């Protein structure tokens, strides 16, 4: 007699991917979710764990993960969507690009493979869109109050929708030609096709959110006029100031910030510019400096643009390679080696390296001098700092260098300066309960936290919207 396998003991089954050589020929998404029955079985791996650490510790928006897992297992997809929609304005985004800290906190991850929470989230929302369950929810009455949301990334979109549903007149302003912020212009199409953003924006428009794209607030719309036209302002500007690498040769041509490389590629794919506006990687030896998600996006984009080779370096030490089931740092995020789909498409990776200098000819970079570093504790007990290892320097060919070392703080733009906003010690917009130092002006997302996760930005957008609603209600 065959013994039926328990739900918990079922092996983890994730999505499938197009083969590397096929997906490198296209800019489209290449991930396929498992069949419905498999998804239901995977949702059934979620256990009655008493304390759902996935919800309580892992998920910034506090998704009701155990609830919608149970509903998916039973086949009630519509009710699962209702629970998902209650906490997350953009599950179709987080279901694609979130690193899934919820899975790191999954109780199964104590000693085995976590529930496939992210793919179940994506399956729920995609079924909801296909079934017509995602509908506009315009308010029945108007509050008579108005809010400007400056910046249309995840924090701005989430806040605009929440504020509109709270009956306020909302105007979403964006300096780029189209709305979406770095969701549209910073993340490549092979990770996030832009039709995914467009259909959500169509819902916001149907709910009555007014869009104004191509408006540089602070310049096209001066700060004093902004304050005069709206009862409240939310600054969801992102952390747009990239970290630079001030070493000899930095001024050479062919050395670019990551976003100066990624944004034109996305604009070309959207038909906003022609191929002449794209930084070419064809036939080039590409060096990506920075080991995070942005660096990974540069790797995938460079390969699709025909790079002859791609090398990515990271100043931090190589994380431990973890092949055992479970999370070694449960329920918190583990520092283990991760390889993205872009890395698997062709990339040489190195750690504990930094660029000491660049050299070239005819004003263009041709070579990078790299040096190994060792992290040592500061003498005063402060955080460890990198020190060069004597005799470890070597040179590599580099026709195109992409600086993907993260962002230091919000851009100190004319708007930020003209508003007279107080900044914190890191250069971000200072705030208390999302209220800035300027009356009626609030902030959300990376502009006040520094660069962080999309799901965290959504959470802050929702919380800032609640704070503004309370302000406007008095």
Secondary structure, DSSP 8 states (H G I E B T S, - for coil): ------TTTS-----EE--HHHHTT--S--EE---HHHHHHHHTT----SS-HIIIII-TT---HHHHHHHHHHT-HHHHHHHHHTT-TTHHHHHHH---HHHHT-GGGGTS----HHHHHHHHHHHHHHHT-------SS--S-EEEEE--SHHHHHHHHHHHHTT-EEEEEESSSSS-THHHHTS-TTTS-THHHHHHHHHHHHHT-EEEES--BTTTB-HHHHHHH-SEEEE-----EE-----BTTTSBTEEEHHHHHHHHHHHHTTSS-GGGS---TT-EEEEE--SHHHHHHHHHHHHTT-SEEEEEESS---B---SSS-TTTTS---B----TTGGGS-EEEESEEEEEEEEETTEEEEEEEEEEEEE--TTS---EEEE-TT--EEEE-SEEEE---EEE----HHHHHHT--B-TTSSB--BTTB-SSTTEEE-THHHH-S--HHHHHHHHHHHHHHHHHHHT-
